């Protein structure tokens, strides 16, 4: 193999000098590498889902689900995620490194990851994650955010007790897309004007929004607060929101903050700049062969982008370096066991030798288990056993060839995932209107010539169809390769005018000549003809070109087009039908590789192109006049193997940003509809098409720059993408099924369903019809100073004395409390005590806190709640929240599930269980 030959690109680096700490750790814990040491993995589940372990005394210790998303800065973690993928499973193993973790813990985590990979058969993709630089894939597991906690396991980690509330901590929340919350000093000194802070006192969480924070950040912080409530408090905690610029509007909540933090003096700090946007797309991708020679790590360059799959040999291991933004290691299935075990170490050695940051993303994968990101770096990629599906694309020469099966338009509407795969919103039976750009204005095209497009023109095609008894629109902007810049600009300008006429409803699609998407072909019913140059303007005589040659592609009227190509023999292709039109005759040439359906469509297209008599010519039986018309015989594409299936690529979603004047993007892994940010422009790459989704609150400048951003994305893509790939412009609320089908369970009413920040805040803060709890807070009782160990430490939270909640049984009015444990001390009345503060429990809107939960003796007899009309319920009981007044034991007996599990169920399922239990 070529890469075995030592060259000037081959660089040896000593393993010992490149990664001494890891080698020492390996030696120190070599016992852990024993093949028969499987005890650490005996409790590893192979069922789909998330599993997490922390490294404690060099052992893997499971983290309970309530602690997922919480990470101690002094520790290392192993995160295993198994998901369903087609008929099989996809597995990812991450090891997370806290910024204060020890070298020994880091080494032990790396070793366990290698062992776990082998235990699971070697198919998982391994990822190295560093605090603050986690990959999109890792962040996708914790959609509500990641919490960084001070200290480590040894400093007090214990099982999460969802019934304990003696917690006091302040979380600094940052991020619009990828949210992180870091524990900071419980003091006004920690605050600033640009970020959001969560003051967590156990049974209450106060969210303070910096005056310069935006809606998206506020919404994310609310979701994080709810997540803390549901996971760590079993749903039994209150949430209040304070707008930092309008603190006077929340006097009661500010009293709570003052009771805990003291009186604020002076001004708050200025906003801290957010983390930089996602990395610039790296166009400089290099493939290296990695091996050892006399104890040295040898890295030899094999190729630069665009990479092809055949460069990877099963007997070797390789590194793909994306300009230092990520390093990926590929392990051939026939590589030695030692080589595969060393893959992660070699990646770390490579990073050190190249002086890359320690936070550089690392992925390790085995042949056959490559990640979507890895495949996207290659010009083409085929998975073993890949079968041809609906709408399979073939690449032959420079024109895409599409085979499609018949389908039912109702099925497309009922199954948007099929519409997305087919790239068809319907069966193309809607209404079509075509304009040509003439003198920079719109000119109607004669319907009798619909489907005829000239390379010297630009056209606008408006397609209108019905879906759910509502009109939908697609506006295609077709740009001829020989049109002037002024005409192309006018085409875009006129498209905006048409779009405005329909109030922004049309989906806009940029179409470059020769790159027409499938639906565009279908709407012209097999009559689409693309002329190489000239114009279709009436009264303009195009120069006589002599013989003209057209390549016909398609198997039915939904996918057929004829494209003019240079009239010479080298343009022929054995897999296709061609029409050769001369002054006296029209030849219909059938290549040996074309099908019967293609011949039928070729015949139909010849009738559109010419009224002359047709002479059928079979490949290999051409008359001399045929070759004379083409200027003589010449070699042409005659290998049937040229007709190859274009393998599908996994779709990818990006948040787009031009904040620094340079196109940047942040990938959203394992995306869902909820990841479409109403304030952003999002780019969905389905390989065959690029969608630009524009949220209704998107920045005008970003919206204006969206087209340029998409073109820049294609131009800089490391796989050498076709820059003329169709770009489809979609506004929020007008998504076609070809877009929504890429998202699982698309909800057309999502953005009108009341989940905006303002709606959520209103629900959390609306006290008019909600039960009330009065919380008395005393400065000394909430002070985090006395960490004597008698208090409870929430997952990573500081030990502290708890606030005391005083509740009367039926009407929930204040009453004195009594001590229930050494760590729950009675708060004496004094003039230093803060005023009573009224909170509204969030259970009334989304299944949150029970007014009685956690207070001994305050629960109600189930007989007072079951099968009672609202008028028969005890005073103060909210009819829609009867389950909130049950003890945990009664709750589980009646509803058949724990309170925390109940909170995770969808609303309809919660109501169903309540109906069956007589609590609805």
Helices and strands as residue ranges (DSSP letters): G 2-4, E 10-14, H 15-18, H 20-28, G 30-33, G 39-41, E 49-56, E 59-62, G 65-67, E 70-72, E 76-85, E 88-97, H 103-119, E 125-130, H 136-140, E 146-149, G 153-155, E 169-174, E 180-184, G 188-190, E 196-200, E 204-209, H 215-232, E 238-243, G 244-250, H 251-261, E 285-293, E 296-304, G 309-311, E 317-322, E 326-331, H 337-341, H 343-353, E 361-366, H 372-375, E 393-396, E 399-402, H 409-414, H 416-422, E 431-438, E 441-444, G 447-449, E 452-454, E 458-467, E 470-479, H 485-501, E 507-512, H 518-522, E 528-531, E 548-553, E 561-565, G 569-571, E 577-581, E 586-590, H 596-609, E 614-618, H 624-629, G 640-642, E 644-646, E 652-657, E 664-668, G 673-675, E 681-685, E 689-694, H 700-704, H 706-716, E 726-731, H 737-740, G 750-752, H 757-765, E 772-776, H 779-782, E 804-805, E 837-840, H 843-846, G 862-864, G 870-872, G 879-885, H 888-895, H 899-903, H 907-916
